[in-house]
Amino acid sequence: MAKTRRLTPEVVIETAARLANELGDVSQITLTHLAAELNIRVPSLYNHVKGLDGLRRDLTVWGLQQLLAATRQAVLGQVGRDALLAVAHAYRAFAHAQPGVYSLVLKAPPPEDAQLTALSNELLLILQLVLASYNLQGEAALHAIRGFRSVLHGFVSLETGGAFELLLDRDESFNRLVEIYLDGLSKN
């Protein structure tokens, strides 16, 4: 008889993340599909997640934790422009590694969800601290963060959507785009 692994909420979420990434879209995951992947019945999933909405919320937490870990690692020992370049590359790598989960980390968290709000605020704080070297604070820093995220998301969305099929180095295009944005920040 095969030994069964102990099912935990972590195993459920990690399996759901893997499925989302394989399918390329979290909306493709159903509880039936996830239960089959875990070799359990759908009712057993409810011991670990609060339905499909709960699963998506838990995947959002997981995704933000992964993005935060990558962002923290990227800025270690970096300041200013180098830190922002490192964050840009970490963001792009995250989007490529987690294509199915990526869309979940884009949305602002519901204000009543303290955990999601705390994770989002931590990511925002890291970016605000890095932008302080550009003498950007308060609203100016928030506008810069919106612009930075828009540049990164726009490139990643086009890239993963198959829009960059010319025989031109995508890494070079990405680096140039980020450099142009950072040059603009420097002129503020």
C-alpha positions as CSV (number, residue, x, y, z in Angstrom):
1,M,0.0,0.0,0.0
2,A,1.4,3.4,-0.9
3,K,2.2,5.7,1.9
4,T,0.0,8.9,1.8
5,R,1.5,12.2,2.6
6,R,0.1,14.3,5.4
7,L,-2.2,17.0,3.8
8,T,-1.6,20.4,5.2
9,P,-2.9,23.9,4.1
10,E,0.6,24.5,2.9
11,V,0.6,21.4,0.7
12,V,-2.8,22.4,-0.7
13,I,-1.7,26.0,-1.5
14,E,1.6,24.9,-3.0
15,T,-0.2,22.3,-5.2
16,A,-2.7,25.0,-6.2
17,A,0.1,27.4,-7.1
18,R,1.8,24.7,-9.2
19,L,-1.4,24.0,-11.0
20,A,-2.1,27.7,-11.6
21,N,1.4,28.1,-13.0
22,E,1.1,25.0,-15.2
23,L,-2.3,26.3,-16.5
24,G,-1.0,29.8,-16.8
25,D,-4.1,31.3,-15.1
26,V,-5.5,30.9,-11.6
27,S,-9.0,31.1,-12.9
28,Q,-8.6,27.7,-14.5
29,I,-8.3,26.0,-11.2
30,T,-11.4,24.3,-9.8
31,L,-11.7,22.6,-6.5
32,T,-12.5,19.3,-8.4
33,H,-9.2,19.6,-10.3
34,L,-7.2,20.5,-7.2
35,A,-8.8,17.6,-5.2
36,A,-8.0,15.2,-8.0
37,E,-4.4,16.4,-8.1
38,L,-4.1,15.9,-4.3
39,N,-5.8,12.5,-4.6
40,I,-8.6,13.4,-2.2
41,R,-12.3,14.2,-2.4
42,V,-13.5,17.7,-2.8
43,P,-15.2,17.8,0.7
44,S,-11.8,17.1,2.2
45,L,-10.4,20.3,0.7
46,Y,-12.7,22.3,2.9
47,N,-10.6,21.2,5.9
48,H,-7.8,23.3,4.4
49,V,-9.4,26.1,2.4
50,K,-12.6,28.1,2.5
51,G,-14.0,27.3,-0.9
52,L,-12.7,28.6,-4.2
53,D,-12.6,32.2,-3.0
54,G,-10.7,31.2,0.1
55,L,-8.2,29.3,-2.1
56,R,-7.7,32.3,-4.3
57,R,-7.2,34.5,-1.2
58,D,-4.6,32.0,0.2
59,L,-2.9,31.9,-3.2
60,T,-2.7,35.7,-3.1
61,V,-1.0,35.5,0.3
62,W,1.4,32.9,-0.9
63,G,2.2,34.9,-4.1
64,L,2.8,38.1,-2.1
65,Q,5.0,36.2,0.3
66,Q,7.0,34.8,-2.7
67,L,7.3,38.3,-4.3
68,L,8.3,39.9,-1.0
69,A,11.0,37.3,-0.4
70,A,12.4,37.9,-3.9
71,T,12.2,41.6,-3.4
72,R,13.9,41.5,0.0
73,Q,16.7,39.3,-1.4
74,A,17.1,41.7,-4.4
75,V,17.7,44.8,-2.3
76,L,20.1,43.2,0.1
77,G,23.3,45.2,0.0
78,Q,21.9,47.5,-2.8
79,V,21.0,51.1,-2.7
80,G,19.4,53.6,-5.0
81,R,19.5,52.8,-8.7
82,D,21.1,49.4,-8.2
83,A,18.4,48.4,-5.7
84,L,15.6,49.4,-8.2
85,L,17.3,47.5,-11.0
86,A,17.6,44.5,-8.7
87,V,13.9,44.8,-7.8
88,A,12.9,45.1,-11.5
89,H,14.8,41.9,-12.3
90,A,13.3,40.1,-9.3
91,Y,9.8,41.2,-10.3
92,R,10.3,40.0,-13.9
93,A,11.7,36.7,-12.6
94,F,8.7,36.2,-10.3
95,A,6.2,36.9,-13.1
96,H,8.0,34.3,-15.3
97,A,8.3,31.7,-12.5
98,Q,4.7,32.2,-11.2
99,P,2.6,33.0,-14.3
100,G,-0.6,31.6,-12.9
101,V,-0.2,33.3,-9.5
102,Y,1.2,36.6,-10.8
103,S,-2.2,38.1,-11.6
104,L,-3.3,37.7,-8.0
105,V,-0.5,39.9,-6.6
106,L,-1.4,42.9,-8.8
107,K,-4.6,43.9,-7.1
108,A,-4.9,46.2,-4.1
109,P,-5.9,44.2,-1.1
110,P,-9.4,44.6,0.4
111,P,-9.0,47.0,3.4
112,E,-10.7,44.5,5.7
113,D,-8.0,41.8,5.0
114,A,-5.3,42.6,7.5
115,Q,-2.8,39.9,6.3
116,L,-3.0,40.9,2.6
117,T,-2.8,44.6,3.6
118,A,0.3,44.0,5.7
119,L,2.0,42.1,2.9
120,S,1.2,44.8,0.3
121,N,2.3,47.5,2.7
122,E,5.6,45.8,3.3
123,L,6.3,45.7,-0.4
124,L,5.3,49.3,-0.7
125,L,7.6,50.2,2.2
126,I,10.6,48.5,0.6
127,L,10.0,50.5,-2.6
128,Q,9.5,53.8,-0.6
129,L,12.8,53.2,1.2
130,V,14.7,52.5,-2.0
131,L,13.1,55.6,-3.6
132,A,14.2,57.8,-0.7
133,S,17.7,57.9,-2.4
134,Y,15.9,59.8,-5.2
135,N,14.6,62.3,-2.7
136,L,11.1,61.0,-3.4
137,Q,8.8,60.8,-0.4
138,G,5.1,60.9,0.3
139,E,2.9,61.3,-2.8
140,A,5.8,61.8,-5.1
141,A,7.2,58.4,-4.0
142,L,3.8,56.7,-4.5
143,H,3.5,58.2,-8.0
144,A,7.0,56.9,-8.8
145,I,6.0,53.4,-7.5
146,R,2.9,53.4,-9.6
147,G,5.0,54.3,-12.6
148,F,7.6,51.7,-11.8
149,R,5.1,48.9,-11.4
150,S,3.3,50.0,-14.6
151,V,6.6,49.8,-16.6
152,L,7.4,46.4,-15.1
153,H,3.9,45.0,-15.6
154,G,3.6,46.4,-19.1
155,F,6.8,44.8,-20.2
156,V,6.1,41.4,-18.5
157,S,2.6,41.3,-19.8
158,L,3.7,41.9,-23.4
159,E,6.6,39.5,-23.0
160,T,4.6,36.6,-21.5
161,G,1.8,37.3,-24.0
162,G,4.1,36.6,-26.9
163,A,4.4,40.2,-28.2
164,F,8.2,40.2,-28.4
165,E,8.9,37.7,-31.1
166,L,11.5,39.8,-33.1
167,L,15.0,38.4,-33.0
168,L,16.0,41.1,-30.5
169,D,17.4,40.4,-27.0
170,R,14.4,40.8,-24.6
171,D,16.8,41.2,-21.6
172,E,18.4,44.2,-23.4
173,S,15.0,45.7,-24.1
174,F,14.0,45.2,-20.5
175,N,17.2,46.7,-19.2
176,R,16.9,49.7,-21.5
177,L,13.3,50.3,-20.5
178,V,14.0,50.2,-16.8
179,E,17.1,52.5,-17.3
180,I,15.0,55.0,-19.2
181,Y,12.4,55.1,-16.4
182,L,15.2,55.4,-13.7
183,D,16.8,58.2,-15.7
184,G,13.5,60.0,-15.6
185,L,13.3,59.6,-11.8
186,S,16.8,61.0,-11.5
187,K,15.7,64.2,-13.3
188,N,13.0,64.9,-10.7
